[in-house]
């Protein structure tokens, strides 16, 4: 089961799993929790940077400067800024434009704000009814961030603001990405897996699963080690998996993953 197209491709290309064996399950949103805001104003007045990773001063300055020139105020929430918001549903409706990716972007879209895809690694487009079908399978995530964060480029995206189109996008998201629909898909996936093993259509056992787990953890160790303050627990899991499976060295190159992210 893959969470977006990047994961889907990685599982197939690196894991050697047949496409028909991989389900794509995209992020979902609790539409009862993230209720629809009132209609957006014709001209945006308030913006929010909603990110746990965006902290580069140059990136923040580019976004803030672009918004200021457009006459739009700006707030920031997320771990990187030190302003953690445990209940984003309580604040998102106060903003007309939100800079975010992935689930944060999805939540903002469900509320009815206009969203520009943006995070520490780069800038993506404003989500519109014209590009949503392309961006949704990417989970509004990293593959959409194809440009550097520059003031002029940010202003280009702000200029695409359209309150009526933002409502159309929100209507679409609320109709296709609600939690109830995703739960139904999960149940369907679980049922298929259970039936496959009951019918004897799948082979393998605990040893094979442990070997696969050990390989996966090995492949991601160096990347996680550079991103997380501590990977002690992960290293313990790798050592345990290696001991139980007999796998000592990954046969895959971590470098090959870089082309898929």
Secondary structure, DSSP 8 states (H G I E B T S, - for coil): -BSSHHHHHHHHHTT---GGG--B----B-TTTS---S---SS--EEEEE-SS---HHHHHHHHHHHHHTT-EEEEEBTTTTB--S-GGGTGGG-SEEEE-HHHHHHHHHHT-EEEEEETTEEEEE--TTTHHHHHTTTT-GGG--B---HHHHHHHHTT--HHHHHHHHHHHHHHSBHHHHHHHHHHHHHHHHHHHHTT-----HHHHHHHHHHHHHHHHHHHHHHSS--HHHHHHHHHHHHHH---S-SS-GGGGGGT-
